[in-house]
Each structure stands twice: as structure tokens, then as C-alpha cells.
């Protein structure tokens, strides 16, 4: 449009406006004190000129230095604009007119000039070109909302500028003294846009001033609402570390297994728990035995509806790890490795059966022992409660409900890696192999009786613990042999839900590629030291609308 944008000079601001022979007020830079009108040319934000055509208020008392007579009593401005006859009967240096603007806006026109009183008092007069100048105050306009703090914002002012010809505009700028914002505002003369990068939420008021050749200043008040970043609305209330079954709100670990193999894990309390100061319900454990070259990876997700699920997840993970550690001795692997090699060669069914039987004794037995340990703890807690509080209270395994995923990974010379998993509940696991263009997911998440529900290790249902061992093995146990992998990943649903969204996506190689790329961008896996677990814990704080559960991930890479 060819408009010239600039910051208005201080000499272009109003110095003062006399109000007649018996009263006098001053107009300071960014606020025009105008007797009964009180000018308020801020779009009506601070007074009765809110709609542009209405006014009200009271006239201030006149300082003695400006009047030789006593001040007149306060007068209330009429609720309607003065008529021409009214103005003629009682002349004032400021007049109010409220004609309809060309686009329907209401406007207030304010005109100033030197008064006889100022001349008599020897007041310095403004330059000739500023001796008579009117302000046209437009009604408040609302800019489109800035959806969130911390992002670049732009809004077009072309609609306002289109009412003026470029040849009649002598200057355009933001009145920075009247505009109270905590961020920089910019005007673009080519695009006719206002831009900013607000870091603070709230409602802000911006005055755009346009000077034209006919000695008029047009003031366009705008309101900009900046919505807060949803992340800033969440509170992070620490959980009670002295309470029963206290657990740190976050945990992390890094383990260098040697031979360019490492384990990194992290667990972060979800925002929904932090908001109310509740404990983290997730748990993880991981270890590597250099003698057998076998890693054990475990994640457990305590049910949010179970009052002691944080302890249930801890007991499940610890018991499963202890059982695996005691069972998978060197002798155990000497008997199993030949069966694995035989199966890897030709998928021999007898070898497969032998492998599943051996895994049953470690993984299924460990899970069953975890269930039994949780039941025992519920009974012990009930007895302690009675002893401490002299009150009977029933506690059951349901109060400790938890999911459980246990994966073992063993290196076998000449074959590659043997990977086996036992899985109850939701969450996810996968053997990610970018070079092969595949991911091997050893199981599938459980669904409950209703949407959003799942199964728990602590259940006695046939869906989790069928009487038929073959059925249990078919549903809960998986194993495979791979020559290499980028990572073996276990995660609770706090990660799998936002990253995969559906059960079908959990077996999507493309989705795993996205997850791995996201991790590599934020987590320096190549360092292989404690900084990796720190970065993984920070990554756990990623934002996903509607997904605010505890998040836990264990990665062998």
C-alpha cells in the first residue's frame, strides 16, 4: 500500500489542552486530561468513552495557579453527545462529535488550540502547524487471538489502513507509551501486519496512531488476547516421600554392558499425577550379566485406580528380576542354547517346544511368583494397619494392580541374539532393526472389558491365568533370534499411547522409525554414559495433548 511506518515523535504528542476561562487541565504525552471528558483516548479502556460515542465523568478541580476564581462545581457529562446548539451556548476548546464512521465505527473527534487564559498566563504556544489538531478516536477492535505463548504472531491491519489513501498519510506508528505489553511489537510497511513473539499470557491493549495531512490523528485501539501455553497450567506438586510405599517422582539409570552394548532407562511421573501430588505408579528394572552375556529388561505400570499400585509395580518388577537372575545360570543356558541354534536353523518344532518350556520356568514362573508376592504384601499390610490404627481394613491384590513386561536378551555366538518376552497388560515392546527394515513385537497389549482398560498381573481371571498352560504360553510368551538390532525397547502406555496411538501402529515399522528418530534427536545415545539417561528423562516430558500418564522406557542398544 506504500504506507510509511515510524515511531511517533515526542513533539507530535499533545502538550496540553486548556479548558476555558474558569478551568484548566493538562494533556500529558499519552493521556489527555480534558475536563469533564477526561479524554481517555485509549479506546474507552479507562473510562466512559468505551464505545466511542458515549462519555461521562466529572471535571477535575482547577489548580490555583491556573485560575484567579474559585473552581466551578463538578458537572457530570451528559450521556449523549452535545448538540451543536449546546456547544455554541458554552464554547469549549474541545468538542465531541460522534458521527458514524465510514465502516460503521463510532468515533470521537477532539480538537485543541491555545486559550486566552494560556496567553494571559504567558504559556508557551505550540508550533503553528500543531496549533490546531484533532484526534479521531475509534472504537476498540479485537485482534485475532494468539493461540499460545512462545510462538510468532502476526495480524493484518490492512482493513484499518484501507480507509486512508497512502498520499494523505503522514505517519503511522504504535504509541509505545500507552501500549503496555511485555514484548516487542513490530509493524511491517510492506505487508501492513503487526507482529510479536509474546512470552506471557494475558489480554493486552495496543494503540495504533495514524496522522493524516488534514491535521488529524486517528487512534485505533486494539485488544490482543494471548492464550497461555497449556503446559504452564499444570502444577508439579511433589509426592509425599514420607508416606506409605513412597517412591521418587522420577528415576533413571545407565549401564555400560561392554562390547558397544548399553542399557538406558528412565521413568517420569505423569502430569496427571503431578497435578495432584500423587506418586509415580510405574517402575522399571534392568541388569546385564557379563558371565552369561544376558540382559533382563522389565517395565511395570501400576493401575491408576489402585491405591497401592506403585508398590505393586515395584514388587512385580523386583520379583520377576530375582526369579530370572536365579534361574538363568550358566548351566541353564548350556542346555537351552543348542535348542535355540536348532530352531534358528530349520524352525524345528521339538526345539521350539523345548525353548518354550525352558522360558516358562523362568518368565511365567517369575510372573506367577510376583503375583503371589503382591498377594502376600496385601495381607501383611492389612495386619500392619490393624496393629497401627486398631482398625480393621481389607486390602487385596486389586489394591496393588499392575501390568508387567519382562524381556531377556542373550548373545549367542554364531547366531546373533536370542530375545524372549512375557507380557501382561498394555504398553509395548519391540526389537527395532532399521537395517532389516523391520520391527519384531513380541506380544500384543491387553484390552479390558471396557474401552481404555487393560488386564493386570494381579488378576485371577482366565484371560490372564488360564488353567491350560499351552493357552497361557500361546498368549503370553514369545521368542525370536535376530542377527543384529538397533534397540530392544520396552515402554509403558504413557509412551506407547501418544507415540503409536493404536495397536496396529505398534507393529508399524514406519512408526518405530519415527520414535527412534525422535529419540536420537534429543538423546545422545552415542555417548554411552550417564548423560544419556539424563537426556532420556528430559525427553519423557514431551507434550502430547490428552496423554499425561506416567512414562517409562527401557532401551538396550
N, C-alpha and C positions, 0 to 999 in steps of 0.2 A: 504493500500500500504506500510505501515511501514515507512513513512517519518517522520523525526523528525523536528517539528516546533519550532522556537525560535526567539526572537528579536535579530537582528544582533548587535554584539558588536561594540563599537565605534572604537576599534582597527582594525576592518575589513573594516572601511571606508577609502576612498582614502585620503592620506595626501596631496600630490601634485604631479604633473607630469611636469617635465621640458620639454621644447620645442626646445632645440637646443642651439648652441653656440651664437646666436645673439638675441634670445627671450626667455622669461621665463614666465610662468603663473602658478598659483596655483589652486589646486583642493580642494575645501573646503567641507569637510564632505559629503554634499548631492548635490553638483553641481561641475562638473569637468570643469574648465576653460581650454580649450585646443587649444589655439591659434586660427587659422582660423576656427577650428571645433566648438569651444565653447561647446563641449561635449553634453550639453543639454540632458543628458540621462534620460529624463522624457517621453520618447515615442514621442518626437517631439512636446511636448506641447508648449515649449518656443522658438522654433527656427526651422531652416531649416531641421532638422533631422526628420521631421514629419512622413515621410513614411519609415524611417529606412535606405533606400538605397540612399537617396538624402541628400546633405549637402550644406551649404553655409554660408556666414557671413564674417566678417572681423577680422583680427588679432589685438589684443589689443596692445597698446604701452607698451614697456618694462620699468619697473621701473629702475631708475639709479642704485639702489643697486644691481641689478642682471646683469648688463651689463656694460662693460667698453667702449662699442662703441655705436654710435648713433643707435636708432632703425630703422629697415628697414621700407620702405613704406608699407602701408596696402596692403594686397593681398586678392583678392576675391577667395573663394574656388570654384573649378570647379564644374559644375552642374552634373558631373558624377564621380564615384569613380576613384581614381587614379589607373593607371595601375602599374603593377609590375616594369616596367622599369622606370616609374616616381619616384617611391619610392626609387629605387636603386640610381637614379641620385641625389636625395636630401633626404638623410636619416633623419627620424624623430623618436622620441621615441614613437609616437602614430601612428598607421596605421589603415586605414579604409578598411574593406573588406565587400562586400555585396553579399555573396553567398545566394542562395535560401535556406531557412530553410527546414528541412525535411517535414514540413507540408505546405510549401509554404510561410511562413512568411519571410519578409525581416529582416535582422539583421545587426547591426553594431558592429564590434569587435574592442575594444580599448585596447591597451597593454601599460603598463607603466613600467619604470625602472629608475634607477639613471642615471644622465647625468654627463659628465665630468665637466660641469660648476658647478653643485651642489657639486661635490667632491672638486673642486678647491676652492669654497666658504666655505667649511667646513660644509655643510648642514648635519644634522643627517640623516643617512640612515635607511630605514625601516628594520624590521627583515628579515632574509634570506628567510623565507617562503613567505613573502609578496613582496620581491624584484621585482618579475615579475609576474603580474597578469593581466588577460584580462577581460574586461566587454563585454558581448554579449547583445546588446540592441535590444529587439524585438519590432515589430510594435504594435501600440495601439490596444487593444482588448476592446470590449464593453460588459460589464456585462448586464444581463437581468435587465430591469428597475425595480426599487422599485415602486410599483403602487401607494403608498400613504405614507405620513409621519405618524409616530407614530405607525408603525407595525414592527414586527420582519421580517428581511430579511435574506435570505440565497441564496448563489450561489455556484455551484460546480466549483472547479479548477482542477478536475481530468483530463481534456483534456490537460491542460498545464503540469501537473505533470507526465502524462503518457509518455512523451518523455524522461524521465530520469529513470534510474534504481535506486531503493532505496539504493543500495550499493554504488553508486557513489555520492549521495547527502550528503554533509557535513552540510548543514544548510539551513533552509527556514524561511523567515520572511517578515514582512511588513516594508518597510522603512518609519518609522513614521515621520521622519524629512521632508521628501519630500512629504509625503501624507498629504495633507491639508484638513482634514474633521473635523466637529464639533461633531462627535460622535465616540464611541469606535468601533474598528474593532477587530474581533477575527478570528483566524484560528483553525480549528479542524483537528488534525493529523489523526484521525481515518476515518472521512468522507471526508476529503480533501475539506472542504467547508469554505467559508468566510461568516461571519455573522455580523449583526449590527442591530441597532434599531434607524434609523435616525429620528430626530425630525424636521429637517429643509430641505426644498425642494431645489433643485438645481442640478448642474452637478459636480461631484466630481471625482478626479483623485487619483488612488491608485497604488503604485509601489510594486510589489511582487519581492523579490530578492531570487534567488536560487544559492547557492555556491556548486560547484562540485569538485571532487578530482583533476581534471586536472588544478587546479588554475584558474578557470573561475567563474565569477559571471554573472548569467543570470538575466536581469532585464525585467520583464513583466509589462508594463504599462497597467492599466485598467481604463475604464471610467464607472462610475455608475451614472445614472440619477434617482433622487428621485422626483417623481411627488408630487405636493402639495395636501394636503387634500382639496377636493372641498369646504368644509365648511369654510376654511380660505379665500377663494376667494370672499366670499360675504361681502359686506360692510354693516354697520349698521348706516345709516345716520338718526339722529333724525328728526322727523317731526316738522313742524313749529307750535309751541304751541301758537303763537300769530295770526295765520291765521284764516280764517273763519271756523267755525264749528271745532275748534281744539279739539283733543281727545288724551288722553295719549296713548303712544305706547303699553302699556300693562296694564292689570287690573287684580285684584284677590280679592277674598272675602272668608271668612269662617264664618258660622253661626251655633252656637250650639242651636239646637231646643229642647234639653232636651229629657229625656227618651231614651238615647242612639241613638238619631237621629241627623244628621248633614247635612249641605249643604256646599259644597266646589265648587268654580268656579274660572276659570282663562281664560284670553283672551290674546293672544300674536300676535303682528303684524307679518305678514309673511315675509320671506326673500325677496320675490319679491318686496314688498313694502319698506322694509328697505333699499334695494339696491339703491332705487331712492329717499329716504327721504319722501315717501308718507305716509299719515295717515293710521291708522288701521280702516278698514271698519266694522269689526264685533262688536257686542255688546251683553251683557247679563244682565239679572236682575233675582234676586231670593229673595224670602222672605217666612217667616213662621208666621202664625197667631196662637199663642198658645191658644186663646179662642176657635177657631173653629177646631184647630189641622189640618190646611190645609196649604200646601206649594204651591207656584206658582213658576214655573221654566220657563225661557224664554231665547232663543238664537235667534239672527238675524244676517244675513250675507248680508252686503251691496254689491251690484254688483260692481265689479272692473271697469267696463266700465262706470259707472255713476259717474259724478264728485262730487256729494254731498251724495253719498250712506252712508257715515259714519254717517251723520245726519239722513238719512232715517232709518237706523237700530236702532239708539238711540230713535227716535220718535216712531217707531213701538213697540219696547220693552216697553218703558215707558207708552204709551197709553194703550197697552194691559194689562199691570200690573195694571194700575189705574182703568181700567174698571172692571177687575176681583176683585180687592180689594173692590170696591164699591158695586158690585153685590152679592158677596158671603158672605152674612151676616149670622148670626145665624138663622134667620128666613128662609133664602134660604135653608139652609141645613136641617132644620126641615121638610121642605116639600119634599126634594129630598131623604134623607136617607131611608125612608120607601120604596120608589120605587127601590132604589138600592138593598135593602135587598130582596125584592120580586123578582127582576130579578135574583139575585145571587142564589136564591133557586131553581127556575124552568125555568129560561130564559123566563119569561113571556113577550110576545110581546107588550102588552099595557104598561107594566112598562118600557120596552126598549124605546118605543116611548116617554114616559114622560121624561125619562132621557135625550134623545137626544134634546128634545125641551128645557129643562132647560139649557143644555150645550150650545145650540145655542145662547141663550140670553146672555151668559157670554163670551164664546170663539169666536164665529163667530161675534157677535156684537162688541166685543173688537177689533178684527182684522179689521172689516169694519171701525170702528172709527179711527184706526191707519192709514188706507189708506186715510181717509178724512183729518186727521191732516197733513199728508205729503203733500197732495194737497194744503192745506191752507198755509203751510210754503213755498211752491214753489212760490205761488202768493205773499206772503209777502216779500220774498227775491227779487223778481222781482221789487217790488215797492221800496225797500230799495236801490237796485242797481241804479235805475233811479235817486233817490234823492241824493245818494252819488257821483255818477260819471257823472250825467247829460247825461246818455246814456241809450237807451232802449235795454234791453237784455231779451230774452224769456227764462223762466225757467218753467219746468213742473215736474210732478211726476216721469217721467222717469229719471230725474237727481238725484232722491233720491231712486232709485230702491233697494229693499231689500227682503230677504226671512224672514220667521217667523215661529218658532215652539214654541207653548205655551202648557205647561203641568201642570195640577193641580193634587195634590196627597193629599187625605184626609184619616185620620184614622177613621174607623168606628168600634166601639166596637162590638164584637161578629162576625164580618165579616172579618176584616183584613184591607185592603187598597183599596180605590177607586181611580183609575187612569184614567184620560181623557186627550186627546190631540187634538189640532188643528195644522195643518201642511200645509204650502205652501212653495214650493221650494225644494232645495236639503238639504244635511246634514243628520242627523239621530237621532233617539231616540229609547230607548228600556228599558223594565223592565227586568233586569237581575236577574235570580233566579237559583243559582248554585245547591241548594238542590233539586230543582224540575227538574233539567237538561233541562231548557228551557229559552228562551228569548221571550218576547212579544213586538213586534214592532208595535206601534200604528200609522200606516200610511206607505206611501212609497214616496221616493223622486220624484220630478217632473223632467221630461226631457223637453228640449226646442225644437224648430223647427230644430235645428242642434245639432250634437254631442257636448257634453261638455256644453251645455246650460241648463238653467232651467227656471222655472216660478217665477214671483215675485208678492209679495203682492200688489204692486202699479199698476199692470196691470188692464185693463178694459176688458180683454178677457173672453170669455165664459168658457175657460179651468180653470180659477181661480175663476171667479164670474159668474157662470151660473144663469140664471133667475129663474130656478127651484130650490127651497130651498131643496127639497128632494135629488136632484142630488148633490148639494153642500155638504149636510150632509154626503151622502154616500161616497163622495170623500175625505172630509177634516176632519171629526170628527171620533174619536174612543174612546171607554171607556172599562174598564175591572175591575174586582175585583180579588185581589190576597190575600192569607192569609199572605204572607211574601215576602220579596225581599232582595237581597243583595244591589242593587242600581237601581235607576232610573236615566238614563243618557241621556242628550241632548248634541248634538255636531253640529258644522258647518262642511261644507265639507272639511275644512282644516284638520280635524281629520278623518272624515269618509272615505275620498278618500284613504289616504295611509293605513289606518288600515283595511278597508273592501274591497276596490278596486272595487267591483261590487255590484249591487243592490241585487242580490241573496245572496251574503255573508252577507248582513246586517241582514238577518233572520237566519244566521247560528249560532247555539249555540257554536260550536267549535271556531268560530271567536271571539265571545264575551268572551269566556273563555280566549283566547289569549290576548285580550285587557285588561281584568280585571287582569290577571297575570302580564302583563306589568306595569299596574298602581300600583299594590301592591308592585312590586319590587322597584319602585322609589318614591312612595308617601306613607308616613306613616299614612294611614287613621285611624289607631287605636289611634293615639294621640288626635284627636279631638280638635285641637287648630289652631292658625294661621300658624304654621309651615306647616300644610297640604296644605294650599293654596300656600305658597311659593314653596313647592316641586312640586305641580301640574303645576305651571307656568314654572318651570325649565323643567319639563317633556315635556311641549309643544314645546320645542326646539329640539325634536327628529329629526334625519336626515332621510329623505326619498327622494331619487332621483326623481326629477321632480315634487315634491309636496311642494310648497313654499308659499301657500296661508295663510291668517290669520287663526288662530286656536283658537277655543273657546269651552269650555266644562263646563257643569254644572252637578253636581252629588249630588243626595240626597241619603244618605246611613245611 
